[in-house]
Amino acid sequence: MELKTITLKVNGMTHSLALPPNVTLLRALREKLGYLDVKNGCENGDCGACTVIMNGQPVNSCMVLAWQADGAEIITLRGLGSTSHPHPLQEAFADTNAAQCGYCTPGMILSAKALLDENPHPTEDEIRHALSGNLCRCTGYAQIIEAIQIAADKMAGGKK
């Protein structure tokens, strides 16, 4: 199979890869570049565990062929914050125990970040809608929604 060379900017770092045309962005990120914070869930676009932000929009990386992301800016959970300097969403997820087993957490947080980037003061219904493509088997979503509301408030400087 002929390889196609693509360039991805992931968390601010530029990577060039030569890949077969049928490789998904999920597999390129995890297997070729080592971004294990992008979780492999269903590989059918149903669970949202593999969500990344691509050019400002949340996408299921299992549903995007890597060549379709050529030249794109990608953000994974690793690109948001660190243990010593967490993003407000990461901090709120930890504080509210919204991350139970943690498998869905990267996708949830990235979907929430994309929402808050576009709508800094979302309603609960808007949060639920933004997370509708992200499944969690551990929580009843209450802690996740609470975490997003807390982070939104913090990011807005406590103003609504």
C-alpha positions in Angstrom: 0.0 0.0 0.0 1.3 3.4 -0.9 2.2 5.7 2.0 1.0 9.3 2.2 3.1 11.8 4.1 1.1 14.1 6.4 1.9 16.8 8.9 0.1 17.2 12.2 0.6 19.9 14.8 -0.3 18.1 18.1 -0.3 20.1 21.3 2.0 22.7 19.6 4.5 20.2 18.3 4.8 19.5 14.5 5.0 15.9 13.4 5.5 14.5 9.9 4.3 10.9 9.3 4.2 8.5 6.3 1.1 6.4 6.7 -1.1 4.1 4.6 -4.2 6.0 3.5 -6.5 3.8 5.7 -4.9 4.7 9.1 -7.2 6.7 11.4 -6.2 9.8 13.3 -6.7 7.7 16.5 -4.2 5.1 15.4 -1.7 7.7 14.2 -1.9 9.6 17.5 -1.7 6.6 19.7 0.5 4.1 17.8 2.8 6.3 15.8 3.1 9.4 18.0 2.6 8.0 21.5 -0.4 10.1 22.6 -1.9 7.5 24.8 -4.1 10.1 26.4 -6.3 9.6 23.3 -8.3 6.6 24.4 -9.3 3.8 22.0 -12.9 2.9 22.9 -15.3 1.6 20.3 -13.6 2.6 17.0 -17.1 3.3 15.6 -17.7 6.9 16.7 -20.2 5.9 19.4 -18.4 6.4 22.7 -16.3 9.6 22.4 -13.3 8.2 24.3 -11.0 9.2 21.4 -12.2 12.8 21.2 -9.6 15.3 20.3 -9.9 19.0 19.3 -9.1 19.4 15.6 -8.9 23.0 14.4 -11.0 24.1 17.3 -13.7 21.5 17.0 -14.2 18.2 18.9 -13.9 15.1 16.7 -13.9 11.4 17.3 -10.4 10.6 16.1 -11.5 7.1 15.2 -13.8 8.5 12.5 -11.1 10.7 10.9 -8.6 9.3 8.5 -5.1 10.6 9.4 -4.7 12.1 5.9 -7.9 14.1 6.4 -6.1 15.8 9.4 -3.1 16.8 7.3 -2.1 20.3 8.3 -4.5 20.3 11.2 -3.9 21.6 14.7 -4.8 18.9 17.2 -5.2 19.2 21.0 -5.2 16.1 23.2 -5.7 16.1 27.0 -1.9 16.3 27.4 -2.0 19.7 25.6 -4.4 21.3 28.1 -2.4 21.3 31.3 0.0 19.5 33.5 0.0 18.0 37.0 1.6 21.1 38.4 -0.5 23.5 36.3 -3.8 21.8 35.5 -6.4 23.4 33.2 -9.5 24.5 35.2 -11.5 21.6 33.6 -8.9 19.1 34.8 -8.9 20.6 38.3 -12.7 20.7 38.5 -13.0 17.0 37.3 -10.6 16.0 40.1 -12.3 18.2 42.7 -15.8 16.8 42.0 -14.7 13.2 41.5 -16.0 13.4 37.9 -13.2 11.1 36.8 -14.0 7.8 38.3 -12.3 5.1 36.2 -10.9 7.9 34.0 -11.2 6.2 30.7 -13.8 8.6 29.2 -12.3 11.6 31.0 -10.0 12.9 28.2 -12.8 12.9 25.7 -15.2 14.5 28.1 -12.8 17.2 29.0 -11.9 18.0 25.4 -15.6 18.1 24.4 -16.2 20.5 27.4 -13.2 22.6 26.4 -14.6 23.0 22.9 -17.9 24.0 24.3 -16.5 26.6 26.8 -14.3 28.0 24.0 -17.5 28.8 22.1 -19.9 29.4 24.9 -18.2 30.4 28.2 -21.6 30.4 30.1 -23.4 27.2 29.0 -26.7 26.1 30.5 -27.0 22.5 31.9 -28.9 21.6 28.7 -26.1 23.0 26.5 -23.5 21.0 28.5 -25.5 17.8 28.1 -25.9 18.4 24.4 -22.1 19.1 24.0 -21.4 15.8 25.9 -24.0 13.8 24.0 -21.3 11.9 22.0 -19.3 11.0 25.1 -20.3 8.0 27.1 -19.4 7.2 30.7 -20.3 3.9 32.4 -19.2 5.0 35.9 -21.0 8.2 36.7 -24.6 9.4 36.4 -23.0 12.5 34.6 -24.0 14.7 37.6 -20.4 15.2 38.7 -19.2 15.7 35.1 -21.8 18.5 34.5 -21.0 20.0 37.9 -17.3 20.0 37.0 -17.9 21.8 33.8 -20.1 24.4 35.5 -17.4 25.0 38.1 -14.7 25.3 35.4 -16.8 27.6 33.4 -17.3 29.8 36.4 -13.6 29.8 37.3 -12.6 30.5 33.7 -15.0 33.5 33.6 -13.4 34.8 36.8 -16.4 33.9 38.9 -18.8 36.0 36.8 -21.9 34.7 35.2 
